[in-house]
Amino acid sequence: MKRLGMPVSDDTILRHLKRQVARLSAKTTVRVAGIDDWSWRKGRTYGTIIVDLERREVVDVLQDRTTAGTAEWLGQHPEVEIVSRDRCGLYAQGAREGAPQARQVADRFHLLQNLRETIETQLSRADRSTGRALLPESNDEDVVTISNGPGGPGKVAEHRHLTRQAHRRSRQAVFDQIHTLREARTSIGDIARQTGFGPRSIRKWLKFSTPPERRAAAPKPCSPNYYLYYLSRRWAEGCVRGRELLYEIKLRGYSGSFSHLERLLAKWRRANDAKVVTLPPVPQPTTAPTTTIATVPPAVDPATGWTISPIVAASLCIKPRGLLTPSQAAKVDALKSASADFTAMRRLAMRFRGILRSKDIQKFGVWLDDAQQSGIYAMQRFARTVRRDLDAVTNALTEGWSNGQNIRLSRNRTNARLRSD
């Protein structure tokens, strides 16, 4: 809350919002609703905040982030004509079910965030320094089975495989470097300065002879592994249709996606096959685009000599040159020199930002085609997901509504009232 300029506790904010909602619910009609999530506990438990974007007032706070809860609230407010939301599938489905009469608008801030995350996934294929532990190697990521992975001709499975393998190579390189420096009687502080890792992490790694793996967390209702016993029993009974199994576990509380379930079922289908055969690569026509599968070489920060992480690189990739500091501009130049993919993605990102400002729908269609034909897996995937939500994204170019500014102003008004109270 301090970072938002609100020197009060979380509970005080919630109590104030609930009192405000109770006062306004009887007399407020909402024509333009902004829907976004908020966290009870970051990364674990989320709720939903609904804002009247015309009045710039919080009108309700829901305890969960579900399709049913969103649809129920919208169903109680048939006067809603426009729903501004992020590109979360559950809010889109909730708006379709609860307010079929409303136009859905994708929030422009979240569009840029989705693009940044997309670029980060592509850059994660590169070897880079990291101290984060990984899960043990899984059977479905073996090179032999990659070509039969879900998601089309193995592209999604191949991307996951390349990303994880790059991460493993990077961790092994960092682990070896730390142990080599320590064997040369280098102090913990000097190792920290040379590698960029904290002394606590270095001491932990020095206790192991190999890079440590982490254990899998207990499955949650959003994971099909949570219903593994039921799914395995139904599979043994002969029910192998993914859509049918999805319907059954949804009745039991499953909140994940169909593609997540399909990844689990794909392993079972491959196990049922007598053998898995790796097909030779199919030659592509000279006129057709080919997907980039090579890893992106790491780029080094010229100021520190450390590898630029995918998170930093992705953030810089969508930031215009005029807003970069001198050190950030140097990082961008290093990234462009090291990777043609980064250069291509930055060019597409700058065009995308310009389209959001100009609201030119025709240019947007051309941009989607160019992204689809770029030969870069992550940009192709981003273009495909945007096309699936095309109406809401197109409305983002033609409508003036956006969640970011209005929700921020609502927080500022809440802050002012708290101070006056």
Salt bridges, closest charged atoms under 4 A:
ASP36 OD2 - HIS110 NE2 3.84
ASP37 OD2 - ARG65 NH1 2.87
ASP52 OD2 - ARG55 NH1 2.57
GLU54 OE2 - ARG31 NH2 2.81
GLU57 OE2 - ARG413 NH1 3.47
GLU57 OE2 - ARG417 NH2 2.85
GLU81 OE1 - ARG31 NH1 3.13
ASP107 OD2 - HIS110 ND1 2.67
GLU120 OE1 - ARG116 NH1 3.02
ASP127 OD1 - ARG169 NH2 2.98
GLU137 OE1 - ARG168 NE 3.17
GLU141 OE1 - ARG164 NE 3.79
ASP190 OD1 - ARG193 NH2 2.30
GLU213 OE2 - ARG168 NH1 2.93
GLU237 OE2 - ARG233 NH1 3.32
GLU237 OE1 - ARG234 NH1 2.80
GLU244 OE2 - ARG234 NH2 3.78
GLU248 OE1 - ARG234 NE 2.89
GLU262 OE1 - ARG269 NH1 3.33
ASP301 OD2 - LYS331 NZ 3.37
ASP333 OD1 - ARG321 NH2 3.15
ASP369 OD1 - ARG387 NH2 2.80
ASP370 OD2 - ARG351 NH2 2.93
ASP389 OD1 - ARG85 NH2 2.85
GLU399 OE2 - ARG103 NH2 2.79
ASP421 OD2 - HIS16 ND1 3.93
